[in-house]
């Protein structure tokens, strides 16, 4: 395994990567790029990090990571938000770890 590549667990982590690739592939050519890797600054974590960057400078990028059944998401420059138990219909948790100012998107 490449040190920059994630090692997603079967289930939600793997499915999220598959869904993101499908969404970006469905967009018109050269609309956005998708990067999948490890969480920046945390090479010891093997969970998948994703970033979708649109080619339109007026459009917002989004990024985040998946851990077991949870998803952390940041859209544009807004504060991030944690979705606990996301793969099982969980709920948004304001003020969760890593969620600046508890902002819920």
N, CA, C and O atoms as a MOPAC input file, in Angstrom:
PM7 MOZYME 1SCF
protein

 N      0.84700 1    -1.19300 1     0.00000 1
 C      0.00000 1     0.00000 1     0.00000 1
 C      0.87900 1     1.23800 1     0.00000 1
 O      1.84000 1     1.31900 1     0.76500 1
 N      0.55800 1     2.20000 1    -0.85000 1
 C      1.25700 1     3.47200 1    -0.91500 1
 C      0.98700 1     4.25000 1     0.36100 1
 O     -0.14700 1     4.26100 1     0.84000 1
 N      2.00900 1     4.90700 1     0.92900 1
 C      1.85700 1     5.67200 1     2.16300 1
 C      0.90900 1     6.84600 1     2.05200 1
 O      0.45400 1     7.36200 1     3.07300 1
 N      0.59500 1     7.28800 1     0.82900 1
 C     -0.33900 1     8.39400 1     0.63600 1
 C     -1.76500 1     7.92000 1     0.42100 1
 O     -2.70300 1     8.71600 1     0.47800 1
 N     -1.93000 1     6.63800 1     0.17700 1
 C     -3.24800 1     6.09400 1    -0.12800 1
 C     -3.94100 1     5.61900 1     1.14900 1
 O     -3.29800 1     5.07300 1     2.04500 1
 N     -5.24600 1     5.83000 1     1.22200 1
 C     -5.97200 1     5.35500 1     2.40200 1
 C     -6.12400 1     3.84200 1     2.37200 1
 O     -5.89600 1     3.20300 1     1.34500 1
 N     -6.50400 1     3.29000 1     3.48900 1
 C     -6.81300 1     1.86900 1     3.58500 1
 C     -8.20500 1     1.77700 1     4.20500 1
 O     -8.34000 1     1.43900 1     5.38100 1
 N     -9.24800 1     2.07900 1     3.41400 1
 C    -10.60300 1     2.14100 1     3.97100 1
 C    -11.10400 1     0.78700 1     4.44000 1
 O    -10.80300 1    -0.25100 1     3.85000 1
 N    -11.88100 1     0.82600 1     5.52200 1
 C    -12.54000 1    -0.37800 1     6.01100 1
 C    -13.65200 1    -0.75400 1     5.03200 1
 O    -14.21000 1     0.11200 1     4.35700 1
 N    -13.97000 1    -2.04400 1     4.95700 1
 C    -15.12600 1    -2.44700 1     4.14300 1
 C    -16.38600 1    -1.78900 1     4.70100 1
 O    -16.46900 1    -1.52000 1     5.89900 1
 N    -17.33900 1    -1.53700 1     3.85800 1
 C    -18.58000 1    -0.88900 1     4.29600 1
 C    -18.56800 1     0.58800 1     3.96100 1
 O    -18.20300 1     0.97100 1     2.85000 1
 N    -18.96100 1     1.41800 1     4.90500 1
 C    -19.16700 1     2.83200 1     4.64900 1
 C    -17.94900 1     3.53700 1     4.06600 1
 O    -18.08400 1     4.28000 1     3.09400 1
 N    -16.76500 1     3.32500 1     4.63300 1
 C    -15.57600 1     4.03000 1     4.13600 1
 C    -15.32500 1     3.70100 1     2.67000 1
 O    -15.04100 1     4.59600 1     1.87300 1
 N    -15.42500 1     2.43700 1     2.31100 1
 C    -15.21600 1     2.01100 1     0.92300 1
 C    -16.35100 1     2.50100 1     0.02600 1
 O    -16.10800 1     2.95800 1    -1.09100 1
 N    -17.57900 1     2.40800 1     0.50800 1
 C    -18.73400 1     2.84300 1    -0.28400 1
 C    -18.69200 1     4.34300 1    -0.55700 1
 O    -19.05100 1     4.77800 1    -1.65100 1
 N    -18.25800 1     5.14100 1     0.42000 1
 C    -18.18800 1     6.58800 1     0.21900 1
 C    -17.23900 1     6.93900 1    -0.92300 1
 O    -17.55000 1     7.79600 1    -1.75000 1
 N    -16.09400 1     6.28600 1    -0.96800 1
 C    -15.14700 1     6.51500 1    -2.06500 1
 C    -15.80100 1     6.16200 1    -3.39500 1
 O    -15.68300 1     6.91100 1    -4.36500 1
 N    -16.47400 1     5.04800 1    -3.44200 1
 C    -17.15100 1     4.60800 1    -4.67200 1
 C    -18.20400 1     5.63000 1    -5.11500 1
 O    -18.28200 1     5.96500 1    -6.29700 1
 N    -19.00700 1     6.12200 1    -4.17900 1
 C    -20.05300 1     7.09800 1    -4.50300 1
 C    -19.43800 1     8.40900 1    -4.98700 1
 O    -19.89800 1     8.97500 1    -5.97900 1
 N    -18.41300 1     8.89300 1    -4.30400 1
 C    -17.77300 1    10.14600 1    -4.72200 1
 C    -17.19400 1    10.03600 1    -6.13100 1
 O    -17.35400 1    10.94600 1    -6.94500 1
 N    -16.52700 1     8.93000 1    -6.41300 1
 C    -15.98000 1     8.72700 1    -7.75900 1
 C    -17.10400 1     8.72800 1    -8.78600 1
 O    -16.96200 1     9.31900 1    -9.85700 1
 N    -18.20700 1     8.08000 1    -8.47700 1
 C    -19.34200 1     8.04400 1    -9.39300 1
 C    -19.94100 1     9.41200 1    -9.63700 1
 O    -20.27400 1     9.75100 1   -10.77300 1
 N    -20.08200 1    10.20600 1    -8.58100 1
 C    -20.64300 1    11.55300 1    -8.71000 1
 C    -19.75200 1    12.41800 1    -9.59700 1
 O    -20.24300 1    13.08300 1   -10.51000 1
 N    -18.45600 1    12.41300 1    -9.33600 1
 C    -17.53800 1    13.24000 1   -10.12700 1
 C    -17.47400 1    12.73800 1   -11.56100 1
 O    -17.39700 1    13.54200 1   -12.48900 1
 N    -17.50600 1    11.42900 1   -11.76100 1
 C    -17.48600 1    10.86800 1   -13.12200 1
 C    -18.73000 1    11.25500 1   -13.92100 1
 O    -18.66900 1    11.35900 1   -15.14600 1
 N    -19.85200 1    11.46800 1   -13.24400 1
 C    -21.10700 1    11.83400 1   -13.91400 1
 C    -21.13200 1    13.29600 1   -14.35400 1
 O    -21.95200 1    13.67100 1   -15.19300 1
 N    -20.25500 1    14.11900 1   -13.80600 1
 C    -20.22300 1    15.53800 1   -14.16800 1
 C    -19.68900 1    15.70900 1   -15.58100 1
 O    -18.95500 1    14.85000 1   -16.07000 1
 N    -20.04700 1    16.81000 1   -16.24900 1
 C    -19.43900 1    17.07700 1   -17.55200 1
 C    -17.91400 1    17.11700 1   -17.43300 1
 O    -17.37300 1    17.45100 1   -16.37800 1
 N    -17.24000 1    16.77900 1   -18.50900 1
 C    -15.77300 1    16.74600 1   -18.51400 1
 C    -15.19400 1    18.06100 1   -18.00600 1
 O    -15.70100 1    19.14000 1   -18.31000 1
 N    -14.13400 1    17.94900 1   -17.23700 1
 C    -13.38400 1    19.09900 1   -16.71200 1
 C    -14.19500 1    20.01500 1   -15.79900 1
 O    -13.89100 1    21.20200 1   -15.68100 1
 N    -15.22500 1    19.46700 1   -15.15400 1
 C    -16.03400 1    20.25600 1   -14.22400 1
 C    -15.40500 1    20.30500 1   -12.84300 1
 O    -15.42700 1    21.34700 1   -12.18800 1
 N    -14.84600 1    19.18900 1   -12.39400 1
 C    -14.26100 1    19.11100 1   -11.06100 1
 C    -13.26000 1    17.96800 1   -11.01100 1
 O    -13.30000 1    17.04500 1   -11.82500 1
 N    -12.35900 1    18.05100 1   -10.03300 1
 C    -11.42200 1    16.94700 1    -9.82100 1
 C    -11.62800 1    16.37800 1    -8.42500 1
 O    -12.02300 1    17.08400 1    -7.49800 1
 N    -11.35700 1    15.10300 1    -8.30100 1
 C    -11.50000 1    14.39400 1    -7.03100 1
 C    -10.13800 1    13.87600 1    -6.60000 1
 O     -9.41800 1    13.25600 1    -7.38300 1
 N     -9.79600 1    14.13600 1    -5.34800 1
 C     -8.58300 1    13.59900 1    -4.75200 1
 C     -8.99100 1    12.71500 1    -3.58500 1
 O     -9.79000 1    13.11500 1    -2.73800 1
 N     -8.44200 1    11.52400 1    -3.55000 1
 C     -8.65400 1    10.59400 1    -2.44200 1
 C     -7.28400 1    10.29200 1    -1.84900 1
 O     -6.35200 1     9.95200 1    -2.57800 1
 N     -7.15900 1    10.41300 1    -0.55300 1
 C     -5.88800 1    10.13300 1     0.10700 1
 C     -6.10100 1     9.92400 1     1.59200 1
 O     -7.19900 1     9.59800 1     2.04300 1
 N     -5.03600 1    10.11800 1     2.33600 1
 C     -5.13000 1    10.05600 1     3.78900 1
 C     -5.39600 1    11.44400 1     4.33700 1
 O     -5.17100 1    12.43900 1     3.64900 1
 N     -5.86800 1    11.51700 1     5.55300 1
 C     -6.18700 1    12.78900 1     6.18200 1
 C     -4.91400 1    13.62800 1     6.26200 1
 O     -3.93300 1    13.19900 1     6.87000 1
 N     -4.91300 1    14.82700 1     5.65100 1
 C     -3.70400 1    15.66700 1     5.64500 1
 C     -3.19800 1    15.93300 1     7.06600 1
 O     -3.96200 1    16.25600 1     7.97500 1
 N     -1.89500 1    15.78400 1     7.21600 1
 C     -1.27900 1    16.03000 1     8.50900 1
 C     -1.39000 1    14.86100 1     9.47700 1
 O     -0.89900 1    14.93800 1    10.60300 1
 N     -2.02800 1    13.78500 1     9.04900 1
 C     -2.21200 1    12.61800 1     9.91600 1
 C     -1.93400 1    11.34000 1     9.12900 1
 O     -2.83100 1    10.52300 1     8.92100 1
 N     -0.71900 1    11.17800 1     8.70400 1
 C     -0.34500 1    10.01500 1     7.89700 1
 C     -0.57500 1     8.69800 1     8.63300 1
 O     -0.66500 1     7.64000 1     8.01100 1
 N     -0.66900 1     8.76800 1     9.97100 1
 C     -0.88300 1     7.54100 1    10.74300 1
 C     -2.31500 1     7.02500 1    10.62800 1
 O     -2.57900 1     5.86100 1    10.93100 1
 N     -3.24200 1     7.88000 1    10.19000 1
 C     -4.63200 1     7.45700 1    10.01700 1
 C     -4.79600 1     6.87300 1     8.62500 1
 O     -4.33600 1     7.45800 1     7.64400 1
 N     -5.43900 1     5.74100 1     8.53700 1
 C     -5.59300 1     5.09800 1     7.22700 1
 C     -6.95700 1     5.35600 1     6.60500 1
 O     -7.21700 1     4.92600 1     5.48200 1
 N     -7.84400 1     6.06700 1     7.33600 1
 C     -9.17800 1     6.35500 1     6.81900 1
 C     -9.10600 1     7.27900 1     5.60300 1
 O     -8.16600 1     8.06400 1     5.47700 1
 N    -10.10100 1     7.18900 1     4.70300 1
 C    -10.05700 1     7.99300 1     3.48600 1
 C    -10.43200 1     9.45800 1     3.70000 1
 O    -11.39100 1     9.78400 1     4.40000 1
 N     -9.64600 1    10.32300 1     3.07500 1
 C     -9.90100 1    11.76600 1     2.99000 1
 C    -10.26600 1    12.03500 1     1.53600 1
 O     -9.68500 1    11.44100 1     0.62700 1
 N    -11.22100 1    12.92500 1     1.31500 1
 C    -11.61000 1    13.25300 1    -0.04900 1
 C    -11.67300 1    14.77000 1    -0.20700 1
 O    -11.93300 1    15.50900 1     0.74200 1
 N    -11.42500 1    15.20300 1    -1.43900 1
 C    -11.55500 1    16.62200 1    -1.76000 1
 C    -12.04200 1    16.73400 1    -3.19800 1
 O    -11.45700 1    16.15300 1    -4.11200 1
 N    -13.11700 1    17.48500 1    -3.38400 1
 C    -13.64900 1    17.74000 1    -4.72100 1
 C    -13.44300 1    19.21900 1    -4.99800 1
 O    -13.95000 1    20.07900 1    -4.27800 1
 N    -12.68500 1    19.50500 1    -6.06200 1
 C    -12.34800 1    20.87400 1    -6.41900 1
 C    -12.95400 1    21.18800 1    -7.78500 1
 O    -12.55400 1    20.60300 1    -8.79200 1
 N    -13.92300 1    22.11800 1    -7.82300 1
 C    -14.51100 1    22.49400 1    -9.11700 1
 C    -13.54800 1    23.35700 1    -9.92600 1
 O    -12.71100 1    24.06100 1    -9.36000 1
 N    -13.66700 1    23.30200 1   -11.23600 1
 C    -12.81900 1    24.15000 1   -12.07800 1
 C    -13.32000 1    25.59400 1   -12.09400 1
 O    -12.54400 1    26.51000 1   -12.36600 1
 N    -14.58600 1    25.80400 1   -11.80900 1
 C    -15.15300 1    27.14500 1   -11.74200 1
 C    -14.69400 1    27.79700 1   -10.43500 1
 O    -15.03200 1    27.29600 1    -9.36200 1
 N    -13.93800 1    28.89400 1   -10.48800 1
 C    -13.43700 1    29.52200 1    -9.26300 1
 C    -14.54500 1    30.09000 1    -8.38200 1
 O    -14.30200 1    30.37900 1    -7.21000 1
 N    -15.75100 1    30.25700 1    -8.91200 1
 C    -16.87400 1    30.75800 1    -8.12500 1
 C    -17.61800 1    29.64500 1    -7.37700 1
 O    -18.45900 1    29.91800 1    -6.52000 1
 N    -17.30500 1    28.40500 1    -7.70600 1
 C    -17.96100 1    27.26500 1    -7.06900 1
 C    -17.17300 1    26.83300 1    -5.83600 1
 O    -15.95100 1    26.97800 1    -5.79000 1
 N    -17.86300 1    26.31200 1    -4.85800 1
 C    -17.22400 1    25.89400 1    -3.61300 1
 C    -16.66800 1    24.48100 1    -3.71300 1
 O    -17.31600 1    23.57200 1    -4.23200 1
 N    -15.46600 1    24.32000 1    -3.21000 1
 C    -14.89600 1    22.98100 1    -3.08000 1
 C    -15.47500 1    22.34500 1    -1.82700 1
 O    -15.99100 1    23.04500 1    -0.95600 1
 N    -15.39500 1    21.03900 1    -1.73300 1
 C    -15.75400 1    20.38700 1    -0.48000 1
 C    -14.78500 1    19.25700 1    -0.20500 1
 O    -14.24500 1    18.63700 1    -1.12200 1
 N    -14.57900 1    19.00500 1     1.06100 1
 C    -13.65400 1    17.95400 1     1.46100 1
 C    -14.08800 1    17.37700 1     2.79400 1
 O    -14.95400 1    17.92100 1     3.47800 1
 N    -13.47500 1    16.28200 1     3.13900 1
 C    -13.78400 1    15.65700 1     4.41200 1
 C    -13.15300 1    14.29100 1     4.51100 1
 O    -12.29600 1    13.92000 1     3.70900 1
 N    -13.59000 1    13.55100 1     5.50600 1
 C    -13.09200 1    12.20000 1     5.68000 1
 C    -14.17000 1    11.32000 1     6.30000 1
 O    -15.14500 1    11.79700 1     6.88200 1
 N    -13.95700 1    10.03600 1     6.15200 1
 C    -14.88600 1     9.04900 1     6.68900 1
 C    -14.15700 1     8.18500 1     7.69400 1
 O    -13.02300 1     7.76900 1     7.46200 1
 N    -14.81700 1     7.91400 1     8.82400 1
 C    -14.25900 1     7.03500 1     9.84900 1
 C    -15.36900 1     6.10700 1    10.32900 1
 O    -16.33200 1     6.55100 1    10.95400 1
 N    -15.23200 1     4.85900 1    10.04400 1
 C    -16.17800 1     3.79300 1    10.39000 1
 C    -17.56400 1     4.12300 1     9.82400 1
 O    -17.82700 1     3.79700 1     8.66700 1
 N    -18.47000 1     4.76000 1    10.59700 1
 C    -19.79100 1     5.13100 1    10.08100 1
 C    -20.00400 1     6.63900 1    10.10200 1
 O    -21.09500 1     7.11200 1     9.78600 1
 N    -18.97500 1     7.39700 1    10.46900 1
 C    -19.09100 1     8.85000 1    10.57900 1
 C    -18.44200 1     9.54400 1     9.38600 1
 O    -17.51700 1     9.02200 1     8.76400 1
 N    -18.95700 1    10.74200 1     9.08600 1
 C    -18.38100 1    11.53900 1     8.01600 1
 C    -18.18200 1    12.94700 1     8.52400 1
 O    -19.06700 1    13.50100 1     9.17500 1
 N    -17.03000 1    13.53600 1     8.23700 1
 C    -16.73500 1    14.92600 1     8.54900 1
 C    -16.69600 1    15.65500 1     7.21600 1
 O    -16.07200 1    15.17700 1     6.26900 1
 N    -17.35800 1    16.81000 1     7.12800 1
 C    -17.48400 1    17.50900 1     5.85400 1
 C    -17.29000 1    19.00900 1     6.02600 1
 O    -17.82100 1    19.61300 1     6.95900 1
 N    -16.52500 1    19.60200 1     5.11900 1
 C    -16.37000 1    21.04900 1     5.02700 1
 C    -16.72700 1    21.45500 1     3.61000 1
 O    -16.25200 1    20.85700 1     2.64500 1
 N    -17.56800 1    22.47500 1     3.48700 1
 C    -17.94200 1    23.00500 1     2.17700 1
 C    -17.43500 1    24.43200 1     2.08500 1
 O    -17.72700 1    25.25600 1     2.95200 1
 N    -16.67200 1    24.72700 1     1.03300 1
 C    -16.10500 1    26.05700 1     0.86800 1
 C    -15.21200 1    26.40600 1     2.03700 1
 O    -14.40000 1    25.59100 1     2.47600 1
 N    -15.36100 1    27.61600 1     2.54000 1
 C    -14.54500 1    28.07200 1     3.66000 1
 C    -15.32600 1    28.05800 1     4.96100 1
 O    -14.84700 1    28.53800 1     5.98800 1
 N    -16.53000 1    27.50700 1     4.91400 1
 C    -17.36800 1    27.43000 1     6.11200 1
 C    -16.78400 1    26.42500 1     7.08800 1
 O    -15.96000 1    25.58700 1     6.72000 1
 N    -17.21400 1    26.51600 1     8.31600 1
 C    -16.78100 1    25.55400 1     9.32200 1
 C    -17.23200 1    24.15800 1     8.95400 1
 O    -18.22700 1    23.97400 1     8.25400 1
 N    -16.50000 1    23.19300 1     9.42500 1
 C    -16.83900 1    21.81400 1     9.13500 1
 C    -17.91100 1    21.29200 1    10.06300 1
 O    -18.26900 1    21.93500 1    11.05000 1
 N    -18.41000 1    20.13500 1     9.74000 1
 C    -19.46800 1    19.53100 1    10.52900 1
 C    -19.28400 1    18.02600 1    10.53500 1
 O    -18.92300 1    17.43200 1     9.51900 1
 N    -19.53400 1    17.41200 1    11.68100 1
 C    -19.43900 1    15.97400 1    11.79600 1
 C    -20.83400 1    15.36200 1    11.71500 1
 O    -21.76800 1    15.83500 1    12.36200 1
 N    -20.96200 1    14.31800 1    10.92200 1
 C    -22.21800 1    13.58200 1    10.78000 1
 C    -21.99800 1    12.21600 1    11.41700 1
 O    -21.49300 1    11.29800 1    10.77000 1
 N    -22.37600 1    12.08400 1    12.68300 1
 C    -22.15700 1    10.82700 1    13.40300 1
 C    -23.15700 1     9.77100 1    12.95100 1
 O    -24.34600 1    10.04800 1    12.79300 1
 N    -22.66500 1     8.57700 1    12.74900 1
 C    -23.52700 1     7.47900 1    12.31100 1
 C    -24.14900 1     7.74700 1    10.96100 1
 O    -25.25000 1     7.27400 1    10.68000 1
 N    -23.44700 1     8.51400 1    10.10600 1
 C    -23.98700 1     8.93900 1     8.81200 1
 C    -24.44200 1     7.75800 1     7.96300 1
 O    -25.48600 1     7.82100 1     7.31500 1
 N    -23.66500 1     6.69100 1     7.96600 1
 C    -24.01000 1     5.55900 1     7.10200 1
 C    -25.26900 1     4.84300 1     7.57300 1
 O    -25.83500 1     4.02900 1     6.84400 1
 N    -25.71000 1     5.14800 1     8.80100 1
 C    -26.88600 1     4.48500 1     9.34300 1
 C    -28.01700 1     5.48100 1     9.56700 1
 O    -28.90800 1     5.23100 1    10.37800 1
 N    -27.99100 1     6.61700 1     8.85000 1
 C    -29.03500 1     7.61600 1     9.01100 1
 C    -28.86100 1     8.45400 1    10.26400 1
 O    -29.83400 1     8.96100 1    10.82300 1
 N    -27.60800 1     8.59800 1    10.70500 1
 C    -27.30400 1     9.36200 1    11.91100 1
 C    -27.63200 1    10.83400 1    11.76800 1
 O    -28.26100 1    11.25100 1    10.79500 1
 N    -27.20500 1    11.61500 1    12.74100 1
 C    -27.55500 1    13.02800 1    12.76200 1
 C    -26.32800 1    13.92700 1    12.77900 1
 O    -25.21800 1    13.49800 1    13.09500 1
 N    -26.56100 1    15.18000 1    12.43100 1
 C    -25.52100 1    16.19300 1    12.47200 1
 C    -25.25000 1    16.52400 1    13.93000 1
 O    -26.18000 1    16.68200 1    14.72000 1
 N    -23.98000 1    16.62700 1    14.28400 1
 C    -23.61500 1    16.95000 1    15.65400 1
 C    -22.88600 1    18.28000 1    15.66000 1
 O    -21.71800 1    18.34600 1    15.27800 1
 N    -23.55900 1    19.34500 1    16.08900 1
 C    -22.93600 1    20.65600 1    16.18300 1
 C    -21.93700 1    20.65700 1    17.31800 1
 O    -22.19300 1    20.09000 1    18.38000 1
 N    -20.78800 1    21.29700 1    17.09500 1
 C    -19.77200 1    21.39500 1    18.13500 1
 C    -18.98600 1    20.11300 1    18.33100 1
 O    -18.22300 1    20.00900 1    19.29000 1
 N    -19.14800 1    19.13700 1    17.45700 1
 C    -18.40500 1    17.89200 1    17.58000 1
 C    -16.92400 1    18.14700 1    17.35100 1
 O    -16.54700 1    19.18900 1    16.81600 1
 N    -16.10300 1    17.22400 1    17.74400 1
 C    -14.65500 1    17.35100 1    17.58600 1
 C    -14.30400 1    17.81500 1    16.17500 1
 O    -14.74100 1    17.22900 1    15.18400 1
 N    -13.51500 1    18.86500 1    16.10800 1
 C    -13.07900 1    19.37800 1    14.81200 1
 C    -14.07700 1    20.28400 1    14.14400 1
 O    -13.81400 1    20.75900 1    13.03900 1
 N    -15.20100 1    20.54700 1    14.75600 1
 C    -16.22700 1    21.39500 1    14.15400 1
 C    -16.09500 1    22.81300 1    14.69400 1
 O    -16.57900 1    23.10500 1    15.78800 1
 N    -15.44200 1    23.70400 1    13.93700 1
 C    -15.22800 1    25.06400 1    14.41600 1
 C    -16.53400 1    25.76600 1    14.75900 1
 O    -17.48000 1    25.74600 1    13.97200 1
 N    -16.58500 1    26.37300 1    15.90500 1
 C    -17.71400 1    27.17100 1    16.37200 1
 C    -19.01800 1    26.38400 1    16.39900 1
 O    -20.09200 1    26.97400 1    16.51600 1
 N    -18.93900 1    25.07100 1    16.29500 1
 C    -20.14600 1    24.26600 1    16.33900 1
 C    -21.10100 1    24.56000 1    15.21100 1
 O    -22.29800 1    24.29400 1    15.32800 1
 N    -20.60300 1    25.10000 1    14.12800 1
 C    -21.46200 1    25.44900 1    12.99600 1
 C    -21.98800 1    24.20300 1    12.31800 1
 O    -21.22700 1    23.28900 1    12.00000 1
 N    -23.25800 1    24.17000 1    12.10200 1
 C    -23.87600 1    23.05300 1    11.40400 1
 C    -24.21200 1    23.50700 1     9.99200 1
 O    -24.88100 1    24.52200 1     9.80400 1
 N    -23.75200 1    22.76200 1     9.01100 1
 C    -24.00400 1    23.13300 1     7.61800 1
 C    -25.28500 1    22.51300 1     7.14200 1
 O    -25.67500 1    22.70600 1     5.99000 1

